Amino acid sequence: MELMKLEIVTPEGVIFDDEVKQLTVPGSEGEFGVLAGHAAVVSLLNAGVITIDRKDGREVQVAVNGGYIKVDEDKTLCMVDGAVALSGDDTNLAKNIAKAKDLLEKAQASSLSVAAAVNKFDNIKK
């Protein structure tokens, strides 16, 4: 499978920078997936969860409270206001879920977006 570069950037700096197989993001018009070679697009991101399929097959989930995504054929850039890792290596899942819920509740997003994201947290295998 072809890989693409993914960068997730917050005001504090780059929090993710690696090659990935694909990702799913909470776009302003609904959730959508991105693969290598995707057509160029710029979209707003709602509060929610970015799901990343890493090149080694592991999945990482990151809660975000809004921002935007810029997709090019070989690189994707997510600029977000805040982010918390929900799953992946070296994460204390219960602690991060609490942080993520707090982050999303403070986000200026529709209650439907927040409810959908919180539902994803509750369904993550602990």
C-alpha positions as CSV (number, residue, x, y, z in Angstrom):
1,M,0.0,0.0,0.0
2,E,1.2,3.5,-0.9
3,L,2.2,5.7,2.0
4,M,1.7,9.5,2.6
5,K,3.3,11.9,5.0
6,L,1.0,13.2,7.8
7,E,1.7,16.1,10.0
8,I,-0.6,17.2,12.9
9,V,0.3,20.6,14.3
10,T,-1.1,22.5,17.3
11,P,-0.2,25.9,18.6
12,E,2.4,24.2,20.8
13,G,4.1,22.5,17.9
14,V,4.1,19.4,15.8
15,I,2.5,16.4,17.6
16,F,2.6,13.8,14.8
17,D,5.0,13.6,11.8
18,D,5.3,10.3,10.1
19,E,4.3,8.3,7.0
20,V,0.8,6.6,7.3
21,K,-1.4,4.3,5.2
22,Q,-4.6,6.3,5.7
23,L,-6.5,8.5,8.1
24,T,-10.1,9.4,8.9
25,V,-10.9,12.9,10.0
26,P,-14.0,14.7,11.3
27,G,-14.6,17.1,8.4
28,S,-17.0,20.0,8.6
29,E,-19.3,18.2,6.1
30,G,-18.9,14.8,7.8
31,E,-16.2,12.3,8.5
32,F,-14.0,11.4,5.5
33,G,-10.9,9.3,4.7
34,V,-7.7,10.2,3.1
35,L,-5.3,7.9,1.2
36,A,-2.0,8.5,-0.6
37,G,-2.8,10.1,-4.0
38,H,-6.0,11.8,-2.7
39,A,-7.1,14.8,-4.7
40,A,-6.0,18.1,-3.3
41,V,-8.5,19.5,-0.8
42,V,-8.7,22.0,2.1
43,S,-11.5,21.5,4.7
44,L,-12.5,22.7,8.1
45,L,-12.2,20.1,10.9
46,N,-14.9,19.7,13.5
47,A,-14.2,18.6,17.1
48,G,-13.8,14.8,17.0
49,V,-11.4,12.0,16.5
50,I,-8.7,11.6,13.9
51,T,-8.0,7.9,13.3
52,I,-4.5,7.1,11.8
53,D,-3.5,3.8,10.3
54,R,0.3,3.8,10.7
55,K,2.6,2.2,8.2
56,D,3.3,-0.7,10.6
57,G,-0.4,-1.5,10.9
58,R,-1.0,0.0,14.3
59,E,-3.9,2.4,14.7
60,V,-3.6,5.7,16.6
61,Q,-6.6,7.9,17.6
62,V,-6.2,11.6,18.4
63,A,-9.0,13.8,19.7
64,V,-9.0,17.3,18.3
65,N,-11.1,20.3,19.0
66,G,-11.3,21.8,15.5
67,G,-9.0,23.3,12.9
68,Y,-8.4,22.5,9.2
69,I,-6.9,19.9,7.0
70,K,-4.9,20.5,3.8
71,V,-4.5,17.4,1.6
72,D,-2.0,17.1,-1.3
73,E,-1.2,14.0,-3.3
74,D,1.7,13.0,-1.1
75,K,1.2,15.0,2.1
76,T,-1.6,15.8,4.6
77,L,-1.4,18.6,7.1
78,C,-3.8,19.0,10.0
79,M,-3.6,22.3,11.8
80,V,-5.7,21.9,15.0
81,D,-6.4,24.1,18.1
82,G,-5.7,21.3,20.5
83,A,-5.1,17.5,20.5
84,V,-4.9,14.6,22.9
85,A,-3.7,11.1,22.0
86,L,-6.4,8.5,22.8
87,S,-4.6,5.4,21.7
88,G,-1.2,4.3,20.6
89,D,2.1,3.6,22.3
90,D,2.9,5.0,25.8
91,T,-0.6,6.5,26.5
92,N,-2.5,6.3,29.7
93,L,-5.9,5.8,28.0
94,A,-8.2,6.5,30.9
95,K,-6.4,9.8,31.7
96,N,-6.3,10.9,28.0
97,I,-10.0,10.1,27.6
98,A,-10.8,12.4,30.5
99,K,-8.6,15.1,29.0
100,A,-10.2,14.6,25.5
101,K,-13.7,14.8,26.9
102,D,-12.8,18.1,28.6
103,L,-11.2,19.4,25.5
104,L,-14.2,18.6,23.4
105,E,-16.6,20.1,25.9
106,K,-14.7,23.3,25.8
107,A,-14.6,23.4,22.0
108,Q,-16.9,25.7,20.1
109,A,-18.6,22.9,18.2
110,S,-22.1,21.7,17.8
111,S,-23.4,19.3,20.4
112,L,-23.8,16.6,17.8
113,S,-20.1,16.7,16.9
114,V,-19.2,16.5,20.6
115,A,-21.6,13.7,21.3
116,A,-20.3,11.7,18.3
117,A,-16.7,12.1,19.5
118,V,-17.5,11.2,23.1
119,N,-19.3,8.1,21.8
120,K,-16.1,7.1,20.0
121,F,-14.2,7.4,23.3
122,D,-16.6,5.2,25.1
123,N,-16.2,2.5,22.4
124,I,-12.4,2.4,22.5
125,K,-11.1,-0.9,23.8
126,K,-9.6,-0.3,27.3
